[in-house]
Amino acid sequence: MLRKAIGRIVPSVPQWATVAVDPAERYVRAELHWEGGHADATRDHTVASLNPLTIATGIDAGTHPLLRYHDSHTGSLLGQLRLRKEGRIAVDRAGVHLYRVEKGEHYCLGWPLRPLTAWRQNRNMLRHRSTNHLNMEPAAAQQLMIAYLPPRPVVLVSLETEGHRNIFPMDLIGPLESSGLFSLALRSSNVSEPTMRTLRRLALSHPPASMKPTVYQLARHHREAVTAWNELSFPLSRSPGFDIPTVASALRIEELTIVHSEAIGSHTFFLCRIVSSDGMGTGAQLHHTAGFHQHRRRRQGMPFPEV
Ligand SMILES: Cc1cc2nc3c(=O)[nH]c(=O)nc-3n(C[C@H](O)[C@H](O)[C@H](O)COP(=O)(O)O)c2cc1C
């Protein structure tokens, strides 16, 4: 009764929003703050593992930095993560710093919608724990959503070698600008993870937002590899250097060599170098952002276009 009454009064805010935005736009600015310093981390932090929730950056931000997310247009603080240094990975002369997320807050919803939304989302996660592919504690999922305040692009990762071929969606990806590296966090149970570690090369297709249904269908290839390329329902083209099948209608194709991989909790963290990057078209790309960010923007009359 009480729950129904609350449901009628208080709007329901989904955990995630799937949005169609220009990949070049910077809607949210990320900054790392530590004692005595701060640095722009907008293109220099990624998620390295979901469990435990770990952030990677090329910036050495001390032992207990704050990662703050601001709306680029208004300057308003949207949310922040409190981090604790966990380790450092050295690759050639570059360093990548790993930070465990200790706490997080966001300011996208007012009272009482903020605590009610978290309560609802946590309750749903616990109810569907067995089928929830995130497989993380509710508090960590709330912190993960804060890391998605900047809309994060979805790409299709493809690889091919004798006896193994695959293409599947990823969004735990991105540049670590000051290190010159690009990272991917892949659940260690992914069927292509062992091949990726040994093959050390892959291609990224940046799909147009209109490909959303196809992209989501390809999620099953996290568990089972592609048997034959012609079983896919969309045209492919070959990447220029590695000759790996990629999405013919992609907005951008990138080829990556893997220079380092290591297990971090639930995920294998891959550090890569981009060896080619070809823009094939312009337009909106599929991105994910936190549902509370989209809710805030809608209330301000400027929601991201949803797909
Ligand atoms: C759009 C999209 C992006 C994804 N990104 C990642 C990723 O970056 N890393 C990862 O390990 N899994 C990623 N996944 C895979 C999911 O976390 C999940 O493992 C997959 O959908 C299979 O789920 P199931 O095992 O519950 O069926 C992604 C899935 C989708 C649909």
The ligand as a Tripos MOL2 file, in Angstrom:
@<TRIPOS>MOLECULE
LIG
   31    33     1     0     0
SMALL
NO_CHARGES

@<TRIPOS>ATOM
      1 C1         26.2510   -2.5730  -24.2780 C.3       1 LIG1
      2 C2         27.0180   -3.5750  -23.4830 C.ar      1 LIG1
      3 C3         28.2930   -3.2770  -23.0130 C.ar      1 LIG1
      4 C4         29.0260   -4.2240  -22.2860 C.ar      1 LIG1
      5 N1         30.2810   -3.9080  -21.8560 N.ar      1 LIG1
      6 C5         31.0110   -4.8320  -21.1900 C.ar      1 LIG1
      7 C6         32.3490   -4.5470  -20.7920 C.ar      1 LIG1
      8 O1         32.8720   -3.4610  -21.0380 O.2       1 LIG1
      9 N2         33.0410   -5.5120  -20.1290 N.ar      1 LIG1
     10 C7         32.4910   -6.7460  -19.8590 C.ar      1 LIG1
     11 O2         33.1520   -7.6010  -19.2630 O.2       1 LIG1
     12 N3         31.2160   -7.0370  -20.2190 N.ar      1 LIG1
     13 C8         30.4840   -6.1250  -20.8890 C.ar      1 LIG1
     14 N4         29.2130   -6.4170  -21.2790 N.ar      1 LIG1
     15 C9         28.7020   -7.7630  -21.0000 C.3       1 LIG1
     16 C10        27.7210   -7.8550  -19.8640 C.3       1 LIG1
     17 O3         28.2870   -7.3650  -18.6550 O.3       1 LIG1
     18 C11        27.3000   -9.3310  -19.6890 C.3       1 LIG1
     19 O4         28.3780  -10.1190  -19.3010 O.3       1 LIG1
     20 C12        26.7690   -9.8880  -20.9590 C.3       1 LIG1
     21 O5         25.7320   -9.0540  -21.4020 O.3       1 LIG1
     22 C13        26.2520  -11.3170  -20.7450 C.3       1 LIG1
     23 O6         25.3700  -11.3050  -19.6910 O.3       1 LIG1
     24 P1         24.8080  -12.6530  -19.0660 P.3       1 LIG1
     25 O7         26.0160  -13.5020  -18.7810 O.co2     1 LIG1
     26 O8         24.0760  -12.1880  -17.8300 O.co2     1 LIG1
     27 O9         23.9080  -13.2320  -20.0990 O.co2     1 LIG1
     28 C14        28.4660   -5.4970  -22.0070 C.ar      1 LIG1
     29 C15        27.1690   -5.7960  -22.4740 C.ar      1 LIG1
     30 C16        26.4670   -4.8550  -23.1960 C.ar      1 LIG1
     31 C17        25.0890   -5.2030  -23.6950 C.3       1 LIG1
@<TRIPOS>BOND
     1     1     2 1
     2     2     3 ar
     3     2    30 ar
     4     3     4 ar
     5     4     5 ar
     6     4    28 ar
     7     5     6 ar
     8     6     7 ar
     9     6    13 1
    10     7     8 2
    11     7     9 ar
    12     9    10 ar
    13    10    11 2
    14    10    12 ar
    15    12    13 ar
    16    13    14 ar
    17    14    15 1
    18    14    28 ar
    19    15    16 1
    20    16    17 1
    21    16    18 1
    22    18    19 1
    23    18    20 1
    24    20    21 1
    25    20    22 1
    26    22    23 1
    27    23    24 1
    28    24    25 2
    29    24    26 1
    30    24    27 1
    31    28    29 ar
    32    29    30 ar
    33    30    31 1
@<TRIPOS>SUBSTRUCTURE
     1 LIG1         1 GROUP 0 **** ****
